[in-house]
Amino acid sequence: MTIQDMLDRMTWLGHDSFRIDGSKTVFFDPYNIQPDNKADLVLVTHEHFDHCSPEDVEKILQPDTVIITEKDSARKLSGTIKTVKPGDTLTIDGVKIEAVPAYNIDKDFHPKANGWLGFVLEMEGVRIYHAGDTDCIPEMKNMNVDIALLPVSGTYVMTADEAVEAALAINPGVAVPMHYGAIVGDSRDADDFKSKLEGKVAVCIL
């Protein structure tokens, strides 16, 4: 599958929430969603209410749904849960999932010590990085991904300018801005991110 094919199957549900309709239906951080299909996999980055929302996860569960998350979120959720920490890798029904670090370096909302997560999902030959709630961190330089979903709103996560730095460090095939329009940030952050990367990294605003 090409990167564009995967983007065509990816729906931004607002804030940090995405649905991917690939070989499996995958949801990232479902929050305040109006679902029209069920999940095979649900990936939850950390326990903050706008990322770990038990009532939203409940909307998309089916009997064989697998939830992948960290220890704090796992305590709040119910169903088939696999708990991971940064550095862990697992494969479920042909979908490879790598848990990667996500943390703040100049604020205290997401301490590195918490072991909260970003994810690299590999499905149908395309590698998708969901950064979670993070700043521009050194680990991003070692990413090898086709699509990077990056927060751009500032306050709790990277600003648009910092997200530009992150995108340049990662150098994905396509970068997609997220974490705006719900709690903090607005479409100007996404537009700013895209304009500053013009000619350097392709950006798709979903």
C-alpha positions in Angstrom: 0.0 0.0 0.0 1.2 3.5 -0.8 1.4 6.3 1.8 -1.4 8.1 -0.1 -3.6 5.0 0.0 -3.1 4.9 3.8 -3.9 8.6 4.2 -7.1 8.0 2.2 -8.1 5.3 4.8 -7.3 7.6 7.8 -9.9 9.8 9.4 -9.1 12.5 11.9 -11.8 12.4 14.6 -10.7 15.6 16.3 -8.0 16.3 18.9 -5.6 13.3 18.9 -8.2 10.8 17.7 -7.8 8.9 14.5 -9.4 5.9 12.8 -7.6 3.9 10.3 -9.5 1.5 8.0 -6.8 -0.8 6.9 -6.4 -4.6 7.1 -7.7 -3.9 10.7 -9.8 -1.0 12.0 -7.5 0.9 14.4 -8.4 3.8 16.7 -5.9 6.1 18.4 -7.0 7.9 21.6 -10.8 7.9 20.9 -12.3 11.0 22.6 -15.7 12.6 22.1 -16.3 10.5 19.0 -19.5 9.5 17.1 -18.4 6.1 15.9 -19.8 4.4 12.8 -17.7 1.3 13.0 -16.1 -1.0 15.6 -12.4 -1.4 16.5 -10.1 -4.3 16.0 -7.4 -2.4 17.9 -7.5 0.6 20.2 -4.3 2.4 21.0 -4.4 4.7 24.1 -1.3 6.9 24.7 -1.9 8.0 28.3 -4.4 8.5 31.0 -5.5 12.1 30.6 -9.2 12.3 30.1 -9.0 13.6 26.5 -6.9 10.6 25.5 -8.1 7.8 27.8 -11.9 8.0 27.6 -13.5 4.8 28.9 -16.9 5.8 27.6 -15.5 6.4 24.1 -13.6 3.2 24.1 -16.8 1.4 25.1 -18.6 2.8 22.0 -16.2 0.9 19.6 -15.5 -2.3 21.5 -16.5 -5.7 20.0 -15.8 -9.1 21.6 -12.3 -9.5 20.1 -11.1 -5.8 20.3 -7.6 -5.5 21.7 -6.7 -2.4 23.7 -3.0 -1.5 23.8 -2.0 1.1 26.4 0.2 2.0 29.4 -0.3 1.0 33.0 -2.2 4.1 34.2 -4.8 4.0 31.4 -5.1 0.2 31.8 -6.5 0.7 35.3 -9.3 2.8 33.9 -10.3 0.7 30.9 -12.0 -2.7 30.6 -11.8 -5.4 27.9 -8.9 -7.3 26.5 -5.9 -5.0 27.4 -2.3 -5.4 26.7 -0.1 -3.1 28.8 3.2 -1.9 27.3 5.9 0.5 28.1 8.3 2.5 25.8 10.5 0.1 23.9 8.0 -2.8 23.8 6.9 -4.3 20.5 4.1 -6.6 19.7 2.3 -8.0 16.7 -1.5 -8.6 16.6 -3.1 -10.1 13.6 -0.3 -9.0 11.3 -0.2 -5.4 12.7 3.1 -4.5 14.3 2.9 -2.0 17.2 6.0 -0.4 18.7 5.5 1.6 22.0 7.8 4.7 21.9 8.4 7.5 24.5 6.2 10.6 24.7 7.0 13.3 27.3 7.6 16.9 28.0 11.0 18.5 28.3 10.2 22.0 29.4 6.8 21.5 31.2 5.4 19.1 33.7 2.2 17.8 32.2 3.7 14.6 30.8 6.8 13.5 32.7 9.2 11.0 31.1 9.1 9.0 34.3 5.4 8.2 33.8 6.3 5.9 30.8 3.5 7.3 28.7 3.4 6.5 25.0 3.5 7.3 21.4 3.1 4.4 18.9 4.5 3.3 15.7 2.0 1.2 13.9 3.0 -0.9 10.8 0.1 -2.1 8.7 0.1 -3.2 5.1 3.7 -2.0 4.7 3.1 1.6 5.9 4.6 2.8 9.2 2.5 5.4 11.1 3.8 7.3 14.1 1.2 8.7 16.5 3.4 10.9 18.8 1.0 11.1 21.7 1.3 14.2 24.0 5.0 15.1 23.7 7.5 17.8 23.0 10.2 17.5 20.4 12.3 14.8 22.0 15.7 13.2 21.0 14.1 9.8 20.3 12.4 11.3 17.3 15.6 11.3 15.3 15.6 7.5 15.3 12.1 7.2 13.8 11.7 5.5 10.4 8.1 6.2 9.5 6.0 7.0 6.5 3.3 9.1 8.2 3.9 11.2 11.4 0.9 12.4 13.4 2.3 15.3 15.4 0.7 17.7 18.1 0.9 21.3 17.2 -1.1 23.3 19.7 1.4 24.2 22.4 0.5 24.5 26.1 0.6 20.8 26.9 2.6 19.7 23.9 4.8 21.1 21.1 4.0 24.4 19.5 3.7 24.5 15.8 7.3 25.8 15.5 8.5 22.9 17.7 6.5 20.5 15.7 8.2 21.8 12.6 11.5 20.9 14.3 10.2 17.4 15.1 9.0 16.9 11.5 12.4 17.8 10.2 14.1 15.4 12.7 11.8 12.6 11.7 11.6 13.3 8.0 8.5 11.2 7.3 6.9 10.8 3.9 4.0 12.9 5.2 3.4 14.8 8.5 -0.2 15.3 9.8 -0.9 17.9 12.5 -3.1 17.0 15.5 -4.0 18.1 19.0 -5.9 21.2 18.1 -9.4 22.4 17.8 -10.8 20.7 20.9 -9.0 21.5 24.2 -6.3 23.9 23.0 -5.1 25.3 19.7 -7.0 25.9 16.5 -6.7 25.4 12.7 -4.2 28.3 12.5 -1.7 26.1 14.3 -2.1 23.4 11.6 -1.8 26.0 8.8 1.3 27.5 10.4 2.9 24.0 10.7 2.1 23.3 7.0 3.4 26.6 5.7 6.7 26.4 7.6 7.4 22.9 6.2 6.6 23.8 2.6 9.3 22.4 0.3 10.8 20.4 3.2 8.3 17.9 4.4 4.9 17.2 2.9 2.0 18.0 5.2 -1.5 16.7 5.0 -4.2 18.4 7.1 -6.9 15.9 7.7 
